[in-house]
Amino acid sequence: MLIERQFRHAAQQYMYEVPAGKMEEGEDHLEGAKRELLEETGYRAKKWTKLVRYFASPGFLGNGCRFFWRRV
């Protein structure tokens, strides 16, 4: 598992997170995950597996998140 350290201005501290990002309009979810991994970390993965889709805050947000497992 790849964890990255990023400074988050809203929290005013460094936080440890999995690589993530926003989808481009009309972009395939797996292609978006591949693009974000490369953009944020410089890594490419050999094998991808879809793990889960979940809603982080279903009480007031309608957008879901998707997790993929990748072998680098």
C-alpha positions as CSV (number, residue, x, y, z in Angstrom):
1,M,0.0,0.0,0.0
2,L,1.3,3.4,-0.9
3,I,0.7,6.3,1.6
4,E,1.8,9.8,0.8
5,R,2.4,12.7,3.2
6,Q,0.7,16.0,2.2
7,F,0.3,19.4,3.8
8,R,-3.5,20.2,4.1
9,H,-4.1,23.9,4.6
10,A,-7.6,23.4,6.0
11,A,-6.1,21.3,8.9
12,Q,-2.9,23.3,9.0
13,Q,-0.8,20.1,9.3
14,Y,0.7,17.3,7.3
15,M,-1.5,14.3,6.8
16,Y,-0.9,10.7,5.6
17,E,-3.2,9.7,2.8
18,V,-3.7,7.2,0.0
19,P,-3.2,8.8,-3.5
20,A,-6.5,10.2,-4.7
21,G,-8.0,12.8,-7.0
22,K,-11.0,14.0,-9.0
23,M,-12.3,12.4,-12.2
24,E,-12.2,14.3,-15.4
25,E,-15.5,14.8,-17.2
26,G,-16.5,11.5,-18.8
27,E,-13.3,9.7,-17.6
28,D,-13.4,5.9,-16.9
29,H,-12.9,5.3,-13.2
30,L,-9.9,2.9,-13.7
31,E,-8.2,5.3,-16.1
32,G,-8.7,8.1,-13.6
33,A,-7.1,6.0,-10.8
34,K,-4.1,5.2,-13.1
35,R,-3.7,8.9,-14.0
36,E,-3.9,10.1,-10.4
37,L,-1.4,7.5,-9.2
38,L,1.1,8.6,-11.8
39,E,0.4,12.4,-11.3
40,E,0.6,12.3,-7.5
41,T,3.4,9.7,-7.0
42,G,5.2,9.1,-10.2
43,Y,4.4,5.4,-10.0
44,R,2.6,3.1,-12.4
45,A,1.0,-0.2,-11.4
46,K,1.1,-3.5,-13.3
47,K,-2.1,-5.0,-12.0
48,W,-5.3,-3.3,-10.9
49,T,-8.3,-4.8,-8.9
50,K,-11.5,-2.9,-8.1
51,L,-12.0,-3.1,-4.3
52,V,-15.0,-1.1,-3.2
53,R,-17.2,1.9,-3.9
54,Y,-18.3,3.9,-0.9
55,F,-19.9,7.2,0.1
56,A,-17.8,9.2,2.6
57,S,-20.6,11.5,3.8
58,P,-23.9,10.1,2.5
59,G,-25.9,12.4,4.7
60,F,-25.1,15.4,2.6
61,L,-22.8,14.4,-0.3
62,G,-24.0,12.3,-3.3
63,N,-20.6,11.6,-4.8
64,G,-19.1,8.2,-4.2
65,C,-15.4,7.2,-3.9
66,R,-13.8,4.1,-5.5
67,F,-10.8,2.2,-4.2
68,F,-8.5,0.1,-6.5
69,W,-5.8,-2.2,-5.3
70,R,-2.7,-2.0,-7.5
71,R,0.5,-4.0,-7.7
72,V,3.5,-1.8,-8.5
